């Protein structure tokens, strides 16, 4: 049972939330850009409340502030050298890395009070993700941890068997008049490549952080065999407590996103 649902903190959930599993990547840049296209479609009434889930290509999503730092070009070069695509996201935050061992969640909804509910969404969805991870057997809680990459008040973190706190979920939000996009990355497996690339990126940008805070859900799980399917199922179950769910295909989502405005 969720201690706090997004509906209780940020207004009641919608009458229906359509869940779409994107089975194949569009490409690193295209996947990131598609979320913004979803937001635009929601704003104009072409897309209703939608939850898109996919497993990404190796990517480092840098923030707008990162792109203005003198070391940005060196940071981007470090990403490419390690097989990650450097991209600048439109939502806030600092550099975050993800790969095929992660689950990306893009949640869009139209809404007239999109701006006013921003903080409530951060708090409530963080608890939803933490609850889902706990259901999957992960020691997860909400709160910023010292030295974390892309720091935030509502970070979802875990605790390893050795008592070390590690970041498990990063969230970012983009709000426009009439709609909002809440994007999250759940790091499930294989954190070592993420630590390596973030170490080089943050050094190039001149930003301090503790590489020991970068982990994966499997590092804080009861069972070492934790996989993405288990976490995805737990996440969908948690979202069912937020809103009645429907399930749709990606082709239909793409058609709705790219449909011309009448």
C-alpha positions as CSV (number, residue, x, y, z in Angstrom):
1,X,0.0,0.0,0.0
2,X,1.4,3.4,-0.9
3,X,1.8,5.8,2.0
4,X,1.2,8.7,-0.4
5,X,-0.1,8.5,-4.0
6,X,0.5,11.2,-6.7
7,X,-3.3,11.8,-6.6
8,X,-3.2,12.8,-2.9
9,X,-0.3,15.3,-3.4
10,X,-0.9,16.6,-6.9
11,X,-4.6,16.3,-7.5
12,X,-6.6,13.2,-8.3
13,X,-5.2,10.9,-10.9
14,X,-6.9,10.8,-14.3
15,X,-9.9,8.7,-15.2
16,X,-7.6,6.5,-17.3
17,X,-3.8,6.3,-17.8
18,X,-2.6,4.6,-21.0
19,X,0.5,2.5,-20.5
20,X,2.7,2.0,-23.6
21,X,5.7,-0.3,-23.6
22,X,8.1,0.9,-26.3
23,X,9.8,-2.4,-27.3
24,X,12.6,-0.9,-29.5
25,X,14.7,2.2,-29.1
26,X,14.3,4.9,-31.7
27,X,17.8,6.1,-31.1
28,X,19.2,8.0,-28.1
29,X,18.3,11.5,-29.4
30,X,15.0,10.4,-30.9
31,X,13.9,8.7,-27.6
32,X,14.6,11.8,-25.7
33,X,13.0,14.0,-28.2
34,X,9.9,11.9,-28.4
35,X,9.0,12.7,-24.8
36,X,8.9,16.4,-25.7
37,X,6.7,15.6,-28.6
38,X,4.4,13.7,-26.3
39,X,4.2,16.8,-24.1
40,X,3.3,19.0,-27.1
41,X,0.6,16.6,-28.1
42,X,-0.9,16.6,-24.6
43,X,-0.8,20.4,-24.5
44,X,-2.9,20.6,-27.8
45,X,-5.3,17.9,-26.8
46,X,-4.0,15.3,-29.2
47,X,-2.8,12.9,-26.4
48,X,-4.4,12.0,-23.1
49,X,-2.7,10.8,-19.9
50,X,0.1,8.4,-21.1
51,X,2.9,6.5,-19.5
52,X,5.7,5.4,-21.8
53,X,8.2,2.8,-20.7
54,X,11.4,1.9,-22.6
55,X,14.9,0.6,-22.2
56,X,17.4,3.1,-23.5
57,X,20.6,3.2,-25.5
58,X,23.7,4.3,-23.5
59,X,23.1,8.0,-23.0
60,X,24.2,10.9,-20.8
61,X,21.5,13.5,-20.5
62,X,23.1,16.8,-19.5
63,X,21.2,19.7,-18.1
64,X,20.8,23.2,-19.6
65,X,23.3,24.6,-17.0
66,X,25.8,21.9,-17.9
67,X,25.7,23.0,-21.5
68,X,26.8,26.5,-20.5
69,X,29.9,25.4,-18.6
70,X,33.4,25.7,-20.1
71,X,34.0,22.0,-19.8
72,X,30.9,20.9,-21.8
73,X,32.8,19.9,-25.0
74,X,35.3,17.8,-22.9
75,X,32.4,16.2,-21.1
76,X,30.6,15.3,-24.4
77,X,33.9,13.9,-25.7
78,X,34.3,11.7,-22.6
79,X,30.8,10.4,-23.1
80,X,31.5,9.3,-26.7
81,X,34.8,7.7,-25.7
82,X,32.9,5.4,-23.4
83,X,30.1,4.6,-25.8
84,X,27.5,7.0,-24.4
85,X,25.6,9.6,-26.5
86,X,25.8,13.0,-24.9
87,X,22.5,14.9,-25.1
88,X,21.1,18.1,-23.6
89,X,17.6,17.6,-22.1
90,X,15.0,20.3,-22.0
91,X,14.0,19.5,-18.4
92,X,16.1,20.7,-15.4
93,X,18.9,19.0,-13.4
94,X,22.5,18.0,-13.9
95,X,24.1,15.2,-15.9
96,X,22.6,11.8,-15.5
97,X,23.7,8.6,-17.3
98,X,21.6,5.6,-18.3
99,X,21.8,2.4,-20.5
100,X,20.1,-0.8,-21.2
101,X,20.1,-1.8,-17.6
102,X,17.8,1.1,-16.8
103,X,14.1,1.7,-17.3
104,X,13.0,5.1,-18.6
105,X,9.5,6.3,-17.7
106,X,7.9,9.3,-19.5
107,X,4.6,10.3,-18.0
108,X,2.6,13.1,-19.7
109,X,-0.8,14.5,-18.7
110,X,-2.8,17.5,-19.9
111,X,-3.8,19.8,-17.0
112,X,-4.8,23.4,-16.4
113,X,-2.8,23.6,-13.2
114,X,0.4,22.0,-14.5
115,X,2.7,24.6,-12.9
116,X,1.1,24.7,-9.5
117,X,1.4,20.9,-9.1
118,X,5.1,20.7,-9.9
119,X,6.5,20.2,-6.4
120,X,3.7,17.8,-5.4
121,X,4.5,15.6,-8.4
122,X,8.1,15.3,-7.4
123,X,7.2,14.2,-3.9
124,X,4.4,11.9,-4.8
125,X,5.9,10.1,-7.8
126,X,9.2,9.6,-5.8
127,X,7.2,7.8,-3.2
128,X,5.4,5.8,-5.9
129,X,8.7,4.7,-7.4
130,X,10.2,3.9,-4.0
131,X,7.1,1.8,-3.1
132,X,7.4,-0.1,-6.4
133,X,11.1,-0.9,-5.7
134,X,10.3,-2.0,-2.2
135,X,7.6,-4.3,-3.7
136,X,10.3,-5.8,-6.0
137,X,12.5,-6.5,-2.9
138,X,14.7,-3.4,-2.9
139,X,15.5,-1.4,0.2
140,X,14.3,2.0,-1.2
141,X,13.5,5.4,0.4
142,X,13.1,9.0,-0.7
143,X,15.5,11.8,0.1
144,X,18.6,13.5,-1.2
145,X,21.9,11.8,-0.3
146,X,25.2,13.7,0.1
147,X,27.4,13.8,-2.9
148,X,24.9,12.3,-5.4
149,X,24.9,13.1,-9.1
150,X,22.1,15.3,-10.4
151,X,21.1,16.0,-6.8
152,X,17.5,16.5,-5.8
153,X,15.3,16.7,-2.7
154,X,13.1,13.8,-3.8
155,X,15.8,11.3,-5.0
156,X,14.8,7.7,-4.6
157,X,17.8,5.9,-3.0
158,X,18.6,2.5,-1.7
159,X,20.9,1.1,1.0
160,X,23.4,-1.6,0.2
161,X,24.2,-4.5,2.5
162,X,27.3,-2.5,3.6
163,X,25.1,0.4,4.6
164,X,26.0,2.7,1.8
165,X,23.3,4.9,0.3
166,X,23.1,4.8,-3.5
167,X,20.9,6.7,-6.0
168,X,18.4,4.5,-7.8
169,X,16.0,6.9,-9.5
170,X,16.5,10.3,-11.0
171,X,13.5,12.5,-12.0
172,X,13.1,15.6,-14.1
173,X,10.0,17.6,-15.0
174,X,9.0,19.9,-17.9
175,X,5.9,22.0,-17.5
176,X,4.1,24.0,-20.2
177,X,0.8,25.8,-20.2
178,X,-1.8,23.1,-20.2
179,X,0.4,20.0,-19.7
180,X,3.3,18.4,-17.9
181,X,6.0,15.8,-18.6
182,X,7.5,13.8,-15.7
183,X,10.5,11.8,-16.8
184,X,12.3,9.3,-14.6
185,X,15.2,6.9,-15.0
186,X,15.2,3.8,-12.8
187,X,18.7,2.2,-12.6
188,X,18.2,-1.5,-12.2
189,X,21.4,-3.3,-13.2
190,X,25.1,-2.8,-14.0
191,X,26.0,0.6,-12.4
192,X,29.7,0.4,-13.1
193,X,29.7,1.9,-16.6
194,X,27.4,4.7,-15.3
195,X,29.9,5.5,-12.5
196,X,32.8,5.6,-14.9
197,X,31.2,7.9,-17.5
198,X,29.8,10.2,-14.8
199,X,33.2,10.4,-13.1
200,X,34.7,11.7,-16.3
201,X,31.8,14.0,-17.1
202,X,31.6,15.7,-13.7
203,X,35.4,16.1,-13.7
204,X,35.2,17.9,-17.1
205,X,32.4,20.1,-15.9
206,X,34.2,21.0,-12.7
207,X,31.4,19.6,-10.5
208,X,31.9,17.8,-7.3
209,X,30.2,14.5,-6.5
210,X,30.8,11.1,-4.8
211,X,31.0,8.2,-7.3
212,X,30.0,5.9,-4.5
213,X,26.5,7.3,-4.6
214,X,25.9,5.9,-8.2
215,X,24.4,2.4,-7.9
216,X,21.6,0.2,-9.2
217,X,18.6,-1.4,-7.6
218,X,20.3,-4.8,-7.8
219,X,22.9,-3.5,-5.3
220,X,20.2,-2.9,-2.7
221,X,18.0,-5.9,-3.5
222,X,17.2,-8.9,-1.4
223,X,17.9,-11.1,-4.5
224,X,20.9,-10.5,-6.7
225,X,19.0,-11.7,-9.7
226,X,16.7,-8.6,-9.8
227,X,15.8,-7.9,-13.4
228,X,14.0,-5.1,-15.4
229,X,10.9,-7.2,-16.0
230,X,10.4,-7.6,-12.2
231,X,10.8,-3.9,-11.6
232,X,8.6,-2.9,-14.5
233,X,5.8,-5.1,-13.3
234,X,6.0,-3.7,-9.8
235,X,6.0,-0.1,-11.2
236,X,2.9,-0.8,-13.3
237,X,1.2,-2.3,-10.2
238,X,2.1,0.9,-8.2
239,X,0.6,3.1,-11.0
240,X,-2.6,1.1,-10.8
241,X,-3.0,2.7,-7.4
242,X,-2.8,6.2,-9.0
243,X,-5.2,5.7,-11.9
244,X,-7.1,3.0,-13.7
245,X,-4.8,1.7,-16.4
246,X,-5.3,0.9,-20.0
247,X,-2.6,-0.6,-22.3
248,X,-1.8,0.6,-25.8
249,X,0.7,0.0,-28.5
250,X,3.6,2.3,-29.5
251,X,2.4,2.7,-33.1
252,X,-0.9,4.2,-31.9
253,X,1.1,6.5,-29.6
254,X,3.3,7.6,-32.4
255,X,0.3,8.3,-34.6
256,X,-1.3,10.4,-31.9
257,X,1.9,12.3,-31.2
258,X,2.5,13.1,-34.9
259,X,-1.1,13.7,-35.9
260,X,-1.5,17.2,-37.4
261,X,-3.4,19.7,-35.3
262,X,-6.9,20.3,-36.7
